[in-house]
Structure formats: C-alpha cells, structure tokens
Amino acid sequence: MTEILKPSGKKEGAMDGLKSVGINGGGADVPEWMKPSADLLNKVNADEELASAVDNQRILKAVDEVSKNPEAWHKYKDDPEISSYFMKMMGMFGKQYEEHEAKQGAAPAGGGGKEPPGA
C-alpha cells in the first residue's frame, strides 16, 4: 500500500508542508546554504508554483521519495508538473548557494569559486 503524505498542522508559510513531512533542512548534515532562512522562504512564497506545492500530494510524495533515495528521481523525471517543481527548486538552491558563497567572500560557482558538494 502506498503511503499518502499530508502536511500536518497550521500552515504559516509555503515551506511548512514540507517541514511537516520531515524536509526541514535543519539537520547537522545539511549545508548551511540549504537550510531554510527567511530569505529562502520569501523567495518560495513569491513563486506561485513553489508556494502551492505544499498542497500538492503528488509533489510532496516525490520530494519525500527523492530526499530519501535520489535514484527515485527517475520515476518522476518525465512528469511535467513534478520535474518543473524540482527544476525550479534546484535553480533556487543554486542561487542560494551562490549568494552564500558571495557572503563568504568566494566567487560564485562557474566563476572560479568552490563547487557545491557532490557537483
């Protein structure tokens, strides 16, 4: 039987649904630039597609699966709605990384700076 993931509790922002299924970026193994911040949450809230993802059970399920097993991406890569969500989020995290590196005094990736882990 497939488990249906549903956000729980009162939503106060776009990322609360993801946080409620355990995708909160607060763990010690999560790089600082990937952790939710007011700036990142404001960017997510400003994008209607990303902000509405907390109410989309298919996207929440895909995020949960891919966060636990990156190979699960192959299951969703041809789904236009889910792949669009992932591409937008990856783009947003890429910009977040570049901003983090700029604040640290390093050149952004692609400009001679450090590459993100696993790149």
QUIBEL-V103222 format. One line per field, one symbol per residue. phi: phi as a letter, one per 40 degrees, with the letter a starting at -180 (. if undefined). psi: psi as a letter, one per 40 degrees, with the letter a starting at -180 (. if undefined). Layout:
phi = ???
psi = ???
//
This chain:
phi = .ccccbcbgccbacccccccbgbbgcccccddcccdbdccccccccbdccccccbbccccccccccccadccddcbcccdccccdcccccccccccccccccccgbccdgbgccccdgc
psi = hhhhhhiiihheideddddeeegeeeidehideeihiddddddddehddddedeehddddddddddddgddedddedehddddddddddddddddddddddddeeiiiiefeaiiihe.
//
